[in-house]
Amino acid sequence: MKRLSWILIYSLLNFHSLRSDEVKKLVIDGVYQLKNLYVQNYYSGSVGFCAIEVKVNGNITTDEINSSAFEIDLTALNLKYGDKILVEIYHKKDCTPKILNIEDVRPMPTFVILAAHGTSDGLITWITEDENGPLPYIIEQFKWNKWVPVGEVIGKGTPERHTYTFKAFLTSGENKFRIKQVGFNNTVRYSNDIIIKSTKSKPNFVMSKDKKEIQFSDETMFEIYDIYGNIIKRGFGINVDISNIPKGTYYLCYDRDVAEFRK
């Protein structure tokens, strides 16, 4: 206990001996996953080591930071698996400590889907376990020759079993969906495809006589691209205002189809 007190006193004295313009802050936010953080602590260009003080969730830690490498002991902070953490490392301006295992506090997509299905009205339900941090579930629908994001549901982020639902808008015919999470370093995990067959009729479209509007026979999601592949408009509805787009050739994605039109 006496040794810990001296560590805190030394850290505070070192911190307060520096002017505010000589101190910077390195911030790491993430979730606790039963692992500690390891820090490469460089020498300062002035005197001593780079790190001055470490806080976790606003509380100063008692870690021994006056060495070339040190450990931030998260296991000593009475955290639960999946708890959010905010680590602040105050350091001298002329150097920056390096977190060696930052991935250990970044959520990763590790979910396992135990069951997934969809109903004829577009309600998708999936049951998961083994989640590792509260990442969003991204629901994608295959249409227009690509996977299109159509919604998100925030994951609970804990290993227990969880049930999620999402109401999707169906196109005519067969609808194909998948669920994914994206974690640290763009690590992606996908579900298997979920197939829903719809009895909806395929909508059609016409352009108004004044060439200022596209009119669908039923509500639909749509995207409009120019000939260079740049997206011009995106939305959902029964009418699309095209009065402000220049004359030319465009591609209209709607329902499950892609059609060409001229303005």
Secondary structure, 3 states (H helix, E strand, C coil): CHHHHHHHHHHHHHHHCCCHHHEEEEEEEEECCCCCEEEECCECCCCCECEEEEEECCEECCCCCCCCEEEECHHHHCCCCCCEEEEEEEEECCCCCEECCHHHHCCECCCEEEEEEECCCCEEEEEEECCECCCEEEEEEEECCEEEEEEEEECCCCCCCEEEEEECCCCCEEEEEEEEEECHHHCEEECCCEEEEECCCCCCEEECCCCCEEEEEEEEEEEEEECCCCEEEEEEEEEEECCCCCCCEEEEEECCEEEEEEC
